[in-house]
């Protein structure tokens, strides 16, 4: 029996020694093994949108296509804006004609034409006012959108302004030209030119072009779809601005300050190793980033968000795409 006890005691002792040796080696290896940090590639994203209300007439590009700065992306057809351009051009012509004739006095034919123009503007103002009233009632019944209501309000106000302008020109022709009339005629030409320039600037958005070199990531509308002003039509990724985003604890921040460099491995590029340089760091919101530094909760650590760009431009960095993972090994110094 004593012999069995001695054997059992020796066995337990050997087991304890083996466990202790394994634990010691495990602690040594765990201290030597680096901490693995995982980041993600991001880049500048430009949302392509315009100020024009209309329909997508033609898409000049597709998702995944490479585009250069200035390449046409989409053509928007807006009959309303074209009509505004015709109206503004006509008002500009009226103002210019009046300005040229004001010094010589008004002929009977001019007075008659101005009166007809006033009558026409008055009819348009009445039609616009009636249309505005109907749209107001429809809007109260939730039949039309706020956008449509605001458009009809603007058209009604524009029609009233046009009627007032033509009426003023008609009355000025009847009274004859004075110094103030001459200055007023010149001002009418300037105002009319301003209206033309405003509509022309709006029509410039009928063809949207690429603001930078990049890749089209998403296209939202299809040809024939109606677009509201400011609607995002497509997204452009500027791949030249690729950078990696990492979230790190503040006790690691000394190795990731702006200007510091580190090497990251990109699994999507056959584990290519790329050198990055930190250019931005900022603490994340404390509501979700506090982390205990010790088991006894002696103090807390804040998580910082850093951004780093590739140091060199080469074939590997040109293949970086948003969403790719970047693996960084962190070793304590």
C-alpha positions in Angstrom: 0.0 0.0 0.0 2.9 2.3 0.8 4.5 1.5 -2.5 1.3 2.6 -4.3 1.2 5.8 -2.4 4.7 6.6 -3.4 3.9 5.9 -7.0 0.8 8.1 -6.9 2.8 10.9 -5.2 5.6 10.7 -7.9 2.9 10.8 -10.6 1.2 13.9 -9.2 4.6 15.6 -8.8 5.5 14.9 -12.5 2.1 16.2 -13.7 2.5 19.4 -11.7 6.0 20.0 -13.1 4.9 19.4 -16.7 1.9 21.8 -16.2 4.2 24.4 -14.7 6.7 24.1 -17.6 3.9 24.3 -20.2 2.5 27.4 -18.4 5.9 29.1 -18.3 6.5 28.5 -22.0 3.0 29.7 -22.8 3.5 32.9 -20.9 6.8 33.5 -22.7 5.3 32.8 -26.1 2.3 35.0 -25.4 4.6 37.9 -24.4 6.6 37.5 -27.6 3.7 37.1 -30.0 2.6 40.5 -31.4 -1.0 41.8 -31.1 -2.9 41.6 -34.3 -4.8 44.8 -35.4 -7.3 44.7 -38.3 -8.2 47.8 -40.3 -10.1 48.5 -43.5 -9.3 50.4 -46.7 -11.4 53.4 -47.4 -11.3 56.2 -50.0 -12.9 59.6 -50.9 -16.4 59.1 -52.1 -18.1 61.8 -54.2 -21.9 61.8 -54.6 -22.9 63.0 -58.1 -26.0 65.1 -58.0 -27.5 68.1 -59.8 -29.7 71.1 -59.2 -32.0 70.3 -62.2 -35.5 68.8 -62.0 -36.0 66.4 -64.9 -35.7 62.9 -66.2 -32.6 60.8 -66.9 -32.3 60.8 -70.7 -29.0 59.0 -71.0 -26.4 57.3 -68.8 -22.9 57.6 -70.3 -21.2 55.2 -67.8 -21.9 52.1 -65.8 -21.0 50.6 -62.4 -17.4 49.7 -62.1 -16.3 51.9 -65.1 -13.1 54.0 -64.9 -13.8 57.6 -65.6 -11.5 60.6 -66.1 -12.1 64.1 -64.8 -14.5 65.9 -67.2 -16.0 62.8 -68.7 -19.8 63.0 -69.2 -21.7 60.9 -66.8 -25.4 61.5 -67.2 -27.8 63.6 -69.4 -30.9 65.1 -67.7 -33.8 66.4 -69.8 -35.8 69.1 -68.2 -38.6 70.7 -70.3 -39.5 73.0 -67.5 -36.0 74.5 -67.4 -35.9 74.8 -71.2 -39.2 76.7 -71.1 -37.8 79.0 -68.4 -34.8 79.7 -70.7 -37.1 80.6 -73.6 -39.1 82.9 -71.3 -36.0 84.5 -69.8 -34.5 85.0 -73.3 -37.8 86.6 -74.5 -37.9 89.0 -71.6 -34.3 89.9 -72.3 -35.1 90.7 -75.9 -38.1 92.9 -74.8 -35.8 94.8 -72.4 -33.1 95.3 -75.0 -35.6 96.5 -77.6 -37.2 98.9 -75.1 -33.7 100.2 -74.2 -32.9 101.0 -77.8 -36.2 102.7 -78.5 -36.6 104.7 -75.3 -34.5 107.6 -76.5 -36.3 108.0 -79.8 -39.7 108.0 -78.2 -42.4 105.4 -78.5 -44.1 104.7 -81.9 -47.7 103.7 -82.1 -46.7 100.3 -83.2 -44.3 99.9 -80.2 -47.0 101.1 -77.8 -49.4 98.6 -79.4 -46.9 95.7 -79.1 -46.2 96.6 -75.5 -49.8 96.6 -74.7 -50.2 93.2 -76.3 -47.2 91.9 -74.4 -48.8 93.3 -71.2 -52.1 91.6 -72.0 -50.3 88.3 -72.7 -48.3 88.6 -69.5 -51.5 89.4 -67.6 -53.2 86.3 -69.1 -50.2 84.2 -68.1 -50.3 85.6 -64.6 -54.0 84.8 -64.2 -53.4 81.3 -65.5 -50.5 80.8 -63.1 -52.5 82.2 -60.2 -55.4 79.8 -60.9 -53.0 76.9 -61.3 -51.4 77.8 -58.0 -54.7 77.9 -56.3 -55.6 74.4 -57.6 -52.2 73.0 -56.6 -52.7 74.6 -53.1 -56.0 72.7 -52.7 -54.5 69.5 -54.0 -51.6 69.9 -51.6 -53.9 70.3 -48.6 -55.6 67.0 -49.7 -52.1 65.4 -49.9 -52.5 64.7 -53.7 -49.3 66.6 -54.8 -45.9 66.9 -53.1 -44.5 70.0 -51.4 -42.0 70.3 -54.3 -44.8 70.6 -56.8 -46.5 73.2 -54.6 -43.4 75.3 -54.3 -42.8 75.1 -58.1 -46.3 76.4 -58.9 -45.9 79.2 -56.2 -42.6 80.2 -57.9 -44.2 80.2 -61.4 -47.1 82.3 -60.1 -44.8 84.9 -58.6 -42.7 84.9 -61.7 -45.8 85.5 -63.9 -46.9 88.4 -61.6 -43.4 89.9 -61.9 -43.5 89.5 -65.7 -46.9 91.1 -65.9 -45.7 94.1 -63.7 -42.6 94.5 -65.9 -44.6 94.6 -69.2 -47.2 96.9 -67.7 -44.4 99.3 -66.6 -42.9 99.2 -70.1 -46.2 99.9 -71.6 -46.9 102.9 -69.3 -43.4 104.2 -69.8 -44.0 104.2 -73.6 -47.2 106.2 -73.1 -45.5 108.8 -70.9 -42.3 109.2 -73.0 -38.7 108.8 -72.1 -37.1 110.7 -69.2 -33.7 110.4 -67.7 -35.1 108.1 -65.0 -36.8 106.0 -67.8 -33.5 105.6 -69.6 -31.8 104.4 -66.5 -34.7 102.1 -65.7 -34.6 100.6 -69.2 -30.9 99.8 -68.8 -31.6 98.3 -65.4 -34.3 96.1 -67.0 -31.8 94.8 -69.5 -29.4 94.0 -66.7 -32.1 92.2 -64.7 -33.2 90.3 -67.8 -29.7 89.3 -68.4 -29.4 88.1 -64.8 -32.5 85.9 -65.3 -31.0 84.4 -68.4 -27.7 83.7 -66.7 -29.5 82.1 -63.7 -31.4 79.7 -66.0 -28.3 79.0 -68.1 -26.4 78.1 -64.9 -29.3 75.7 -64.0 -29.2 74.1 -67.5 -25.4 73.5 -67.1 -26.4 70.7 -64.8 -28.3 69.0 -67.6 -25.0 67.2 -68.4 -23.1 66.1 -65.3 -19.4 65.4 -65.6 -16.9 63.6 -63.4 -15.3 66.0 -60.9 -12.2 63.7 -60.6 -10.6 60.5 -61.8 -12.1 57.4 -60.3 -14.4 54.5 -60.5 -18.2 54.5 -60.5 -19.3 52.3 -57.6 -23.1 52.7 -57.7 -25.7 54.1 -60.1 -29.1 54.6 -58.5 -31.6 55.8 -61.2 -32.2 54.2 -64.6 -32.9 56.0 -67.9 -36.3 57.6 -67.9 -36.5 58.0 -64.1 -37.5 61.3 -62.7 -34.9 63.2 -60.6 -35.5 65.8 -57.9 -33.0 68.6 -57.4 -30.1 67.3 -55.2 -30.9 63.6 -55.7 -27.8 61.4 -55.6 -27.4 59.9 -59.1 -24.2 57.9 -58.6 -21.2 57.5 -56.4 -17.6 58.1 -57.6 -14.7 56.5 -55.7 -11.5 58.4 -56.0 -9.1 55.5 -55.7 -6.0 57.8 -55.7 -7.1 58.8 -52.1 -7.1 55.3 -50.6 -6.3 55.1 -46.9 -6.6 52.6 -44.1 -8.6 53.1 -41.0 -7.6 51.5 -37.7 -9.1 51.6 -34.2 -6.5 51.4 -31.5 -6.2 51.8 -27.7 -4.6 55.0 -26.4 -1.8 53.0 -24.8 -0.7 52.0 -28.4 -1.0 55.5 -29.7 2.8 56.4 -29.5 3.5 54.0 -32.4 0.6 55.5 -34.5 1.0 59.2 -34.1 0.8 61.4 -37.3 4.0 61.0 -39.2 4.6 57.4 -37.9 4.9 54.6 -40.4 3.9 50.9 -40.1 3.6 47.9 -42.4 0.2 46.3 -43.2 -0.6 43.0 -44.8 -3.5 42.9 -47.3 -4.9 39.4 -47.6 -6.9 40.4 -50.7 -3.7 41.1 -52.6 -2.0 37.8 -51.8 -0.8 39.1 -48.4 1.1 42.0 -50.0 3.0 44.1 -47.4 2.4 47.8 -47.9 4.0 50.7 -46.0 1.6 53.2 -44.6 2.1 56.7 -42.9 -0.3 58.0 -40.3 -1.8 61.5 -41.1 -4.9 61.6 -38.8 -5.9 60.5 -35.3 -8.9 61.3 -33.3 -10.6 59.8 -30.2 -13.9 57.9 -30.9 -17.0 58.6 -28.8 -16.5 57.7 -25.2 -19.9 56.1 -25.0 -18.6 52.9 -26.6 -14.9 53.0 -26.5 -13.9 52.8 -22.8 -11.9 49.7 -22.0 -10.5 48.6 -18.7 -6.7 48.6 -18.6 -6.4 46.1 -15.7 -8.6 43.4 -14.2 -9.2 45.6 -11.1 -10.5 48.5 -13.2 -7.9 50.9 -12.0 -8.4 53.2 -15.0 -9.9 53.2 -18.5 -8.4 53.5 -22.0 -10.0 55.4 -24.9 -10.1 54.1 -28.4 -8.5 56.3 -31.1 -9.3 56.2 -34.8 -6.3 56.7 -37.1 -6.0 57.1 -40.8 -2.9 56.3 -42.8 -2.0 56.6 -46.5 0.3 54.4 -48.6 3.8 55.9 -48.7 4.5 54.8 -52.2 2.4 54.5 -55.4 3.0 51.2 -57.1 1.2 48.3 -58.7 0.0 47.0 -55.3 -1.3 50.2 -53.9 -3.2 50.9 -57.2 -5.1 47.6 -56.6 -6.4 48.7 -53.2 -10.2 48.9 -53.0 -12.5 50.1 -50.3 -13.5 47.3 -47.9 -10.2 45.3 -48.2 -8.8 44.2 -44.8 -5.4 45.3 -43.6 -3.6 43.3 -40.9 -1.1 45.1 -38.7 1.2 43.4 -36.1 1.7 45.5 -33.0 4.7 44.9 -30.7 5.2 46.6 -27.4 8.4 48.5 -27.1 
